[in-house]
Amino acid sequence: MPELPEVEATRRYLVASGVVEVRITSVTLGWPKAVQGVTSEEFSRRLRGRTILDVRRRAKYLFFPLDVDTLVIHLRMTGSLEVAAPPVPVRSQPTATINLSTGQELRFYDSRRLGKLWLVDDPEPLFASLGPEPLEPSFTLELLKQRIGGRRAPIKPVLLEQRAIAGIGNIYADEILFCAGVHPTRPASELTPNEMERLHGCIVAVLRDATEVLSSIVPVYTLQLEAQHGREELHMPRQEGVPCTRCDTPVQRLVLRGRSAYFCPRCQG
Protein backbone atom coordinates (compact mmCIF):
# COMPACT_ATOMS: atom_id res chain seq x y z
CA MET A 1 0.00 0.00 0.00
CA PRO A 2 1.36 3.45 -0.80
CA GLU A 3 2.14 5.17 2.50
CA LEU A 4 3.22 8.73 3.24
CA PRO A 5 6.70 8.45 1.63
CA GLU A 6 5.33 6.91 -1.57
CA VAL A 7 2.55 9.48 -1.82
CA GLU A 8 4.87 12.42 -1.13
CA ALA A 9 7.39 11.09 -3.65
CA THR A 10 4.56 10.75 -6.16
CA ARG A 11 3.57 14.37 -5.51
CA ARG A 12 7.11 15.54 -6.22
CA TYR A 13 7.23 13.39 -9.34
CA LEU A 14 4.00 14.92 -10.65
CA VAL A 15 5.25 18.46 -10.06
CA ALA A 16 8.55 17.65 -11.79
CA SER A 17 6.62 16.15 -14.71
CA GLY A 18 5.11 19.53 -15.49
CA VAL A 19 1.42 19.06 -14.71
CA VAL A 20 1.08 22.34 -12.80
CA GLU A 21 -0.40 25.29 -14.71
CA VAL A 22 -1.63 22.88 -17.36
CA ARG A 23 -5.21 22.60 -18.65
CA ILE A 24 -7.23 19.38 -18.62
CA THR A 25 -8.68 18.70 -22.07
CA SER A 26 -10.63 15.49 -21.42
CA VAL A 27 -11.02 12.55 -19.05
CA THR A 28 -11.45 8.84 -19.80
CA LEU A 29 -12.64 6.59 -17.00
CA GLY A 30 -11.73 2.92 -17.21
CA TRP A 31 -13.35 2.25 -13.82
CA PRO A 32 -16.20 4.75 -13.27
CA LYS A 33 -16.96 3.30 -9.81
CA ALA A 34 -13.79 4.94 -8.52
CA VAL A 35 -15.56 8.31 -8.67
CA GLN A 36 -17.15 9.35 -5.37
CA GLY A 37 -19.82 11.92 -4.60
CA VAL A 38 -20.84 12.76 -8.17
CA THR A 39 -21.68 10.75 -11.26
CA SER A 40 -18.83 9.72 -13.52
CA GLU A 41 -20.36 11.84 -16.29
CA GLU A 42 -20.44 14.95 -14.10
CA PHE A 43 -16.90 14.23 -12.89
CA SER A 44 -15.55 14.12 -16.46
CA ARG A 45 -17.58 17.12 -17.59
CA ARG A 46 -16.52 19.35 -14.69
CA LEU A 47 -12.84 18.49 -15.13
CA ARG A 48 -12.76 19.40 -18.82
CA GLY A 49 -11.20 22.82 -19.32
CA ARG A 50 -9.97 23.18 -15.75
CA THR A 51 -6.36 24.18 -15.01
CA ILE A 52 -4.22 22.36 -12.43
CA LEU A 53 -2.83 25.02 -10.08
CA ASP A 54 -0.79 22.79 -7.76
CA VAL A 55 -0.23 19.23 -6.50
CA ARG A 56 -0.48 18.78 -2.72
CA ARG A 57 -0.62 15.95 -0.21
CA ARG A 58 -2.54 15.33 3.00
CA ALA A 59 -1.66 12.03 4.71
CA LYS A 60 -2.11 9.41 1.97
CA TYR A 61 -4.30 11.66 -0.21
CA LEU A 62 -3.10 13.62 -3.24
CA PHE A 63 -5.11 16.68 -4.15
CA PHE A 64 -4.97 19.02 -7.09
CA PRO A 65 -6.34 22.54 -6.57
CA LEU A 66 -7.90 23.65 -9.85
CA ASP A 67 -9.07 27.05 -11.02
CA VAL A 68 -12.53 25.72 -10.12
CA ASP A 69 -12.95 22.82 -7.64
CA THR A 70 -10.28 20.41 -6.33
CA LEU A 71 -9.45 16.94 -7.63
CA VAL A 72 -8.62 14.44 -4.86
CA ILE A 73 -7.07 10.99 -5.37
CA HIS A 74 -6.53 8.22 -2.85
CA LEU A 75 -4.28 5.46 -4.22
CA ARG A 76 -5.38 2.88 -1.62
CA MET A 77 -3.75 -0.57 -1.86
CA THR A 78 -2.35 -0.74 -5.39
CA GLY A 79 -2.75 2.69 -6.96
CA SER A 80 -0.02 4.60 -8.79
CA LEU A 81 0.19 7.60 -11.10
CA GLU A 82 2.15 8.05 -14.30
CA VAL A 83 2.65 11.07 -16.52
CA ALA A 84 3.36 10.01 -20.10
CA ALA A 85 2.69 11.08 -23.65
CA PRO A 86 1.57 8.76 -26.43
CA PRO A 87 3.00 6.64 -27.95
CA VAL A 88 4.28 5.49 -24.54
CA PRO A 89 2.05 2.44 -24.02
CA VAL A 90 -0.18 2.04 -21.00
CA ARG A 91 0.98 -0.59 -18.50
CA SER A 92 -2.55 -1.87 -17.92
CA GLN A 93 -6.10 -0.55 -18.20
CA PRO A 94 -6.03 2.76 -16.27
CA THR A 95 -8.74 3.52 -13.75
CA ALA A 96 -8.64 7.06 -15.15
CA THR A 97 -6.74 8.90 -17.87
CA ILE A 98 -6.64 12.69 -17.63
CA ASN A 99 -5.56 14.24 -20.92
CA LEU A 100 -3.57 17.47 -20.66
CA SER A 101 -3.09 20.39 -23.01
CA THR A 102 0.63 19.57 -23.22
CA GLY A 103 -0.18 16.30 -25.00
CA GLN A 104 0.67 14.33 -21.87
CA GLU A 105 -1.63 11.98 -20.01
CA LEU A 106 -1.98 11.64 -16.25
CA ARG A 107 -2.70 7.93 -15.85
CA PHE A 108 -4.14 6.46 -12.66
CA TYR A 109 -3.42 2.73 -12.44
CA ASP A 110 -5.02 0.54 -9.79
CA SER A 111 -5.01 -3.22 -10.34
CA ARG A 112 -7.36 -3.99 -7.43
CA ARG A 113 -9.76 -1.13 -8.24
CA LEU A 114 -9.78 0.17 -4.66
CA GLY A 115 -8.55 3.72 -5.34
CA LYS A 116 -10.94 6.66 -5.12
CA LEU A 117 -11.48 9.93 -7.02
CA TRP A 118 -13.33 13.00 -5.78
CA LEU A 119 -14.10 16.37 -7.34
CA VAL A 120 -15.08 18.78 -4.58
CA ASP A 121 -15.28 22.49 -3.96
CA ASP A 122 -13.48 22.08 -0.61
CA PRO A 123 -11.32 19.03 0.24
CA GLU A 124 -11.06 19.78 3.97
CA PRO A 125 -14.11 17.67 4.99
CA LEU A 126 -12.36 14.62 3.50
CA PHE A 127 -9.39 15.29 5.79
CA ALA A 128 -11.31 16.26 8.92
CA SER A 129 -10.59 13.04 10.84
CA LEU A 130 -6.86 12.94 10.04
CA GLY A 131 -4.20 13.47 12.65
CA PRO A 132 -1.11 15.71 12.38
CA GLU A 133 1.42 15.45 9.57
CA PRO A 134 4.57 13.81 11.00
CA LEU A 135 6.96 15.64 8.68
CA GLU A 136 5.68 19.09 9.57
CA PRO A 137 7.66 21.24 12.06
CA SER A 138 4.57 21.30 14.29
CA PHE A 139 4.92 17.55 14.91
CA THR A 140 6.83 17.85 18.17
CA LEU A 141 7.55 15.31 20.90
CA GLU A 142 4.91 16.97 23.06
CA LEU A 143 2.33 16.63 20.30
CA LEU A 144 3.15 12.93 19.91
CA LYS A 145 2.65 12.42 23.64
CA GLN A 146 -0.71 14.17 23.42
CA ARG A 147 -1.85 12.03 20.50
CA ILE A 148 -0.83 8.57 21.75
CA GLY A 149 0.64 8.83 25.26
CA GLY A 150 -2.50 7.82 27.11
CA ARG A 151 -3.48 4.93 24.86
CA ARG A 152 -3.51 1.46 26.40
CA ALA A 153 -3.62 -0.25 23.02
CA PRO A 154 -0.48 -1.86 21.52
CA ILE A 155 1.76 0.73 19.91
CA LYS A 156 1.76 -0.88 16.45
CA PRO A 157 -1.99 -0.49 15.75
CA VAL A 158 -1.94 2.95 17.42
CA LEU A 159 0.63 4.12 14.85
CA LEU A 160 -1.67 2.89 12.08
CA GLU A 161 -4.61 5.01 13.23
CA GLN A 162 -4.81 7.89 10.80
CA ARG A 163 -6.65 10.05 13.35
CA ALA A 164 -3.66 9.74 15.68
CA ILE A 165 -0.85 10.40 13.19
CA ALA A 166 -1.49 10.84 9.47
CA GLY A 167 0.21 8.80 6.78
CA ILE A 168 1.86 5.87 8.56
CA GLY A 169 0.99 2.43 7.17
CA ASN A 170 1.84 -1.13 8.08
CA ILE A 171 5.33 -1.32 6.56
CA TYR A 172 6.66 1.96 7.92
CA ALA A 173 5.16 1.29 11.34
CA ASP A 174 7.38 -1.80 11.54
CA GLU A 175 10.36 0.23 10.34
CA ILE A 176 9.70 2.94 12.94
CA LEU A 177 9.34 0.49 15.83
CA PHE A 178 12.52 -1.34 14.81
CA CYS A 179 14.38 1.97 14.65
CA ALA A 180 13.08 2.91 18.11
CA GLY A 181 13.71 -0.53 19.63
CA VAL A 182 10.09 -0.86 20.75
CA HIS A 183 8.13 -4.13 20.64
CA PRO A 184 4.92 -3.82 18.59
CA THR A 185 2.73 -5.13 21.44
CA ARG A 186 3.91 -2.59 24.04
CA PRO A 187 0.97 -0.48 25.20
CA ALA A 188 1.52 3.10 24.10
CA SER A 189 0.80 4.31 27.63
CA GLU A 190 3.71 2.25 29.02
CA LEU A 191 6.44 3.77 26.87
CA THR A 192 9.11 5.45 28.97
CA PRO A 193 10.07 9.08 28.30
CA ASN A 194 13.24 7.89 26.56
CA GLU A 195 11.28 5.42 24.41
CA MET A 196 8.76 8.10 23.46
CA GLU A 197 11.59 10.43 22.49
CA ARG A 198 13.22 7.71 20.37
CA LEU A 199 9.86 6.91 18.80
CA HIS A 200 9.33 10.54 17.84
CA GLY A 201 12.78 10.80 16.29
CA CYS A 202 12.31 7.55 14.39
CA ILE A 203 8.91 8.54 13.00
CA VAL A 204 10.43 11.68 11.52
CA ALA A 205 13.70 10.08 10.36
CA VAL A 206 12.20 6.92 8.82
CA LEU A 207 9.50 8.78 6.89
CA ARG A 208 11.87 11.57 5.80
CA ASP A 209 14.62 9.21 4.65
CA ALA A 210 12.20 6.92 2.81
CA THR A 211 10.70 9.92 1.04
CA GLU A 212 14.12 11.04 -0.15
CA VAL A 213 15.00 7.55 -1.42
CA LEU A 214 11.72 7.20 -3.28
CA SER A 215 11.92 10.72 -4.70
CA SER A 216 15.11 9.72 -6.51
CA ILE A 217 13.22 7.03 -8.42
CA VAL A 218 11.31 8.25 -11.46
CA PRO A 219 8.62 7.26 -11.99
CA VAL A 220 7.78 6.29 -8.43
CA TYR A 221 5.85 3.16 -9.32
CA THR A 222 9.11 1.41 -10.29
CA LEU A 223 9.74 0.82 -6.56
CA GLN A 224 7.18 -1.47 -4.98
CA LEU A 225 7.85 -2.12 -1.31
CA GLU A 226 6.56 -5.68 -1.49
CA ALA A 227 8.78 -6.45 -4.51
CA GLN A 228 12.41 -7.52 -4.07
CA HIS A 229 13.76 -4.05 -4.92
CA GLY A 230 11.53 -2.51 -2.30
CA ARG A 231 12.43 -5.08 0.35
CA GLU A 232 16.10 -4.18 -0.07
CA GLU A 233 15.29 -0.63 1.04
CA LEU A 234 13.81 -1.81 4.36
CA HIS A 235 15.74 -2.34 7.59
CA MET A 236 13.13 -4.71 9.04
CA PRO A 237 12.87 -7.75 6.73
CA ARG A 238 9.29 -8.69 5.93
CA GLN A 239 9.87 -12.42 6.16
CA GLU A 240 9.71 -14.52 9.28
CA GLY A 241 12.91 -16.33 10.19
CA VAL A 242 15.37 -14.26 8.18
CA PRO A 243 18.23 -12.62 10.12
CA CYS A 244 17.72 -9.22 11.72
CA THR A 245 19.77 -6.64 9.85
CA ARG A 246 21.19 -5.40 13.17
CA CYS A 247 21.90 -8.51 15.26
CA ASP A 248 21.19 -11.59 13.07
CA THR A 249 18.44 -12.85 15.40
CA PRO A 250 15.63 -14.49 13.35
CA VAL A 251 12.82 -12.05 12.62
CA GLN A 252 9.45 -12.96 14.13
CA ARG A 253 5.93 -12.23 12.94
CA LEU A 254 2.68 -11.79 14.79
CA VAL A 255 -0.77 -10.51 13.90
CA LEU A 256 -2.23 -7.47 15.66
CA ARG A 257 -5.79 -6.48 14.79
CA GLY A 258 -5.57 -8.37 11.52
CA ARG A 259 -2.26 -6.83 10.40
CA SER A 260 1.14 -8.53 10.24
CA ALA A 261 3.88 -7.12 12.47
CA TYR A 262 7.51 -8.07 11.86
CA PHE A 263 10.02 -7.45 14.63
CA CYS A 264 13.30 -8.55 16.16
CA PRO A 265 12.73 -10.16 19.59
CA ARG A 266 16.24 -9.16 20.68
CA CYS A 267 16.44 -5.57 19.41
CA GLN A 268 12.82 -4.88 20.35
CA GLY A 269 12.57 -7.09 23.43
C-alpha positions as CSV (number, residue, x, y, z in Angstrom):
1,M,0.0,0.0,0.0
2,P,1.4,3.5,-0.8
3,E,2.1,5.2,2.5
4,L,3.2,8.7,3.2
5,P,6.7,8.4,1.6
6,E,5.3,6.9,-1.6
7,V,2.6,9.5,-1.8
8,E,4.9,12.4,-1.1
9,A,7.4,11.1,-3.6
10,T,4.6,10.8,-6.2
11,R,3.6,14.4,-5.5
12,R,7.1,15.5,-6.2
13,Y,7.2,13.4,-9.3
14,L,4.0,14.9,-10.6
15,V,5.2,18.5,-10.1
16,A,8.6,17.6,-11.8
17,S,6.6,16.1,-14.7
18,G,5.1,19.5,-15.5
19,V,1.4,19.1,-14.7
20,V,1.1,22.3,-12.8
21,E,-0.4,25.3,-14.7
22,V,-1.6,22.9,-17.4
23,R,-5.2,22.6,-18.7
24,I,-7.2,19.4,-18.6
25,T,-8.7,18.7,-22.1
26,S,-10.6,15.5,-21.4
27,V,-11.0,12.5,-19.1
28,T,-11.4,8.8,-19.8
29,L,-12.6,6.6,-17.0
30,G,-11.7,2.9,-17.2
31,W,-13.4,2.3,-13.8
32,P,-16.2,4.7,-13.3
33,K,-17.0,3.3,-9.8
34,A,-13.8,4.9,-8.5
35,V,-15.6,8.3,-8.7
36,Q,-17.1,9.3,-5.4
37,G,-19.8,11.9,-4.6
38,V,-20.8,12.8,-8.2
39,T,-21.7,10.8,-11.3
40,S,-18.8,9.7,-13.5
41,E,-20.4,11.8,-16.3
42,E,-20.4,14.9,-14.1
43,F,-16.9,14.2,-12.9
44,S,-15.6,14.1,-16.5
45,R,-17.6,17.1,-17.6
46,R,-16.5,19.3,-14.7
47,L,-12.8,18.5,-15.1
48,R,-12.8,19.4,-18.8
49,G,-11.2,22.8,-19.3
50,R,-10.0,23.2,-15.8
51,T,-6.4,24.2,-15.0
52,I,-4.2,22.4,-12.4
53,L,-2.8,25.0,-10.1
54,D,-0.8,22.8,-7.8
55,V,-0.2,19.2,-6.5
56,R,-0.5,18.8,-2.7
57,R,-0.6,16.0,-0.2
58,R,-2.5,15.3,3.0
59,A,-1.7,12.0,4.7
60,K,-2.1,9.4,2.0
61,Y,-4.3,11.7,-0.2
62,L,-3.1,13.6,-3.2
63,F,-5.1,16.7,-4.1
64,F,-5.0,19.0,-7.1
65,P,-6.3,22.5,-6.6
66,L,-7.9,23.7,-9.9
67,D,-9.1,27.1,-11.0
68,V,-12.5,25.7,-10.1
69,D,-12.9,22.8,-7.6
70,T,-10.3,20.4,-6.3
71,L,-9.4,16.9,-7.6
72,V,-8.6,14.4,-4.9
73,I,-7.1,11.0,-5.4
74,H,-6.5,8.2,-2.9
75,L,-4.3,5.5,-4.2
76,R,-5.4,2.9,-1.6
77,M,-3.8,-0.6,-1.9
78,T,-2.3,-0.7,-5.4
79,G,-2.7,2.7,-7.0
80,S,0.0,4.6,-8.8
81,L,0.2,7.6,-11.1
82,E,2.2,8.0,-14.3
83,V,2.7,11.1,-16.5
84,A,3.4,10.0,-20.1
85,A,2.7,11.1,-23.7
86,P,1.6,8.8,-26.4
87,P,3.0,6.6,-28.0
88,V,4.3,5.5,-24.5
89,P,2.0,2.4,-24.0
90,V,-0.2,2.0,-21.0
91,R,1.0,-0.6,-18.5
92,S,-2.5,-1.9,-17.9
93,Q,-6.1,-0.6,-18.2
94,P,-6.0,2.8,-16.3
95,T,-8.7,3.5,-13.8
96,A,-8.6,7.1,-15.1
97,T,-6.7,8.9,-17.9
98,I,-6.6,12.7,-17.6
99,N,-5.6,14.2,-20.9
100,L,-3.6,17.5,-20.7
101,S,-3.1,20.4,-23.0
102,T,0.6,19.6,-23.2
103,G,-0.2,16.3,-25.0
104,Q,0.7,14.3,-21.9
105,E,-1.6,12.0,-20.0
106,L,-2.0,11.6,-16.3
107,R,-2.7,7.9,-15.8
108,F,-4.1,6.5,-12.7
109,Y,-3.4,2.7,-12.4
110,D,-5.0,0.5,-9.8
111,S,-5.0,-3.2,-10.3
112,R,-7.4,-4.0,-7.4
113,R,-9.8,-1.1,-8.2
114,L,-9.8,0.2,-4.7
115,G,-8.6,3.7,-5.3
116,K,-10.9,6.7,-5.1
117,L,-11.5,9.9,-7.0
118,W,-13.3,13.0,-5.8
119,L,-14.1,16.4,-7.3
120,V,-15.1,18.8,-4.6
121,D,-15.3,22.5,-4.0
122,D,-13.5,22.1,-0.6
123,P,-11.3,19.0,0.2
124,E,-11.1,19.8,4.0
125,P,-14.1,17.7,5.0
126,L,-12.4,14.6,3.5
127,F,-9.4,15.3,5.8
128,A,-11.3,16.3,8.9
129,S,-10.6,13.0,10.8
130,L,-6.9,12.9,10.0
131,G,-4.2,13.5,12.7
132,P,-1.1,15.7,12.4
133,E,1.4,15.4,9.6
134,P,4.6,13.8,11.0
135,L,7.0,15.6,8.7
136,E,5.7,19.1,9.6
137,P,7.7,21.2,12.1
138,S,4.6,21.3,14.3
139,F,4.9,17.5,14.9
140,T,6.8,17.8,18.2
141,L,7.6,15.3,20.9
142,E,4.9,17.0,23.1
143,L,2.3,16.6,20.3
144,L,3.1,12.9,19.9
145,K,2.7,12.4,23.6
146,Q,-0.7,14.2,23.4
147,R,-1.9,12.0,20.5
148,I,-0.8,8.6,21.7
149,G,0.6,8.8,25.3
150,G,-2.5,7.8,27.1
151,R,-3.5,4.9,24.9
152,R,-3.5,1.5,26.4
153,A,-3.6,-0.3,23.0
154,P,-0.5,-1.9,21.5
155,I,1.8,0.7,19.9
156,K,1.8,-0.9,16.4
157,P,-2.0,-0.5,15.8
158,V,-1.9,2.9,17.4
159,L,0.6,4.1,14.9
160,L,-1.7,2.9,12.1
161,E,-4.6,5.0,13.2
162,Q,-4.8,7.9,10.8
163,R,-6.6,10.0,13.3
164,A,-3.7,9.7,15.7
165,I,-0.9,10.4,13.2
166,A,-1.5,10.8,9.5
167,G,0.2,8.8,6.8
168,I,1.9,5.9,8.6
169,G,1.0,2.4,7.2
170,N,1.8,-1.1,8.1
171,I,5.3,-1.3,6.6
172,Y,6.7,2.0,7.9
173,A,5.2,1.3,11.3
174,D,7.4,-1.8,11.5
175,E,10.4,0.2,10.3
176,I,9.7,2.9,12.9
177,L,9.3,0.5,15.8
178,F,12.5,-1.3,14.8
179,C,14.4,2.0,14.7
180,A,13.1,2.9,18.1
181,G,13.7,-0.5,19.6
182,V,10.1,-0.9,20.8
183,H,8.1,-4.1,20.6
184,P,4.9,-3.8,18.6
185,T,2.7,-5.1,21.4
186,R,3.9,-2.6,24.0
187,P,1.0,-0.5,25.2
188,A,1.5,3.1,24.1
189,S,0.8,4.3,27.6
190,E,3.7,2.3,29.0
191,L,6.4,3.8,26.9
192,T,9.1,5.5,29.0
193,P,10.1,9.1,28.3
194,N,13.2,7.9,26.6
195,E,11.3,5.4,24.4
196,M,8.8,8.1,23.5
197,E,11.6,10.4,22.5
198,R,13.2,7.7,20.4
199,L,9.9,6.9,18.8
200,H,9.3,10.5,17.8
201,G,12.8,10.8,16.3
202,C,12.3,7.5,14.4
203,I,8.9,8.5,13.0
204,V,10.4,11.7,11.5
205,A,13.7,10.1,10.4
206,V,12.2,6.9,8.8
207,L,9.5,8.8,6.9
208,R,11.9,11.6,5.8
209,D,14.6,9.2,4.7
210,A,12.2,6.9,2.8
211,T,10.7,9.9,1.0
212,E,14.1,11.0,-0.1
213,V,15.0,7.6,-1.4
214,L,11.7,7.2,-3.3
215,S,11.9,10.7,-4.7
216,S,15.1,9.7,-6.5
217,I,13.2,7.0,-8.4
218,V,11.3,8.2,-11.5
219,P,8.6,7.3,-12.0
220,V,7.8,6.3,-8.4
221,Y,5.8,3.2,-9.3
222,T,9.1,1.4,-10.3
223,L,9.7,0.8,-6.6
224,Q,7.2,-1.5,-5.0
225,L,7.8,-2.1,-1.3
226,E,6.6,-5.7,-1.5
227,A,8.8,-6.5,-4.5
228,Q,12.4,-7.5,-4.1
229,H,13.8,-4.0,-4.9
230,G,11.5,-2.5,-2.3
231,R,12.4,-5.1,0.3
232,E,16.1,-4.2,-0.1
233,E,15.3,-0.6,1.0
234,L,13.8,-1.8,4.4
235,H,15.7,-2.3,7.6
236,M,13.1,-4.7,9.0
237,P,12.9,-7.8,6.7
238,R,9.3,-8.7,5.9
239,Q,9.9,-12.4,6.2
240,E,9.7,-14.5,9.3
241,G,12.9,-16.3,10.2
242,V,15.4,-14.3,8.2
243,P,18.2,-12.6,10.1
244,C,17.7,-9.2,11.7
245,T,19.8,-6.6,9.9
246,R,21.2,-5.4,13.2
247,C,21.9,-8.5,15.3
248,D,21.2,-11.6,13.1
249,T,18.4,-12.9,15.4
250,P,15.6,-14.5,13.3
251,V,12.8,-12.0,12.6
252,Q,9.5,-13.0,14.1
253,R,5.9,-12.2,12.9
254,L,2.7,-11.8,14.8
255,V,-0.8,-10.5,13.9
256,L,-2.2,-7.5,15.7
257,R,-5.8,-6.5,14.8
258,G,-5.6,-8.4,11.5
259,R,-2.3,-6.8,10.4
260,S,1.1,-8.5,10.2
261,A,3.9,-7.1,12.5
262,Y,7.5,-8.1,11.9
263,F,10.0,-7.5,14.6
264,C,13.3,-8.5,16.2
265,P,12.7,-10.2,19.6
266,R,16.2,-9.2,20.7
267,C,16.4,-5.6,19.4
268,Q,12.8,-4.9,20.3
269,G,12.6,-7.1,23.4
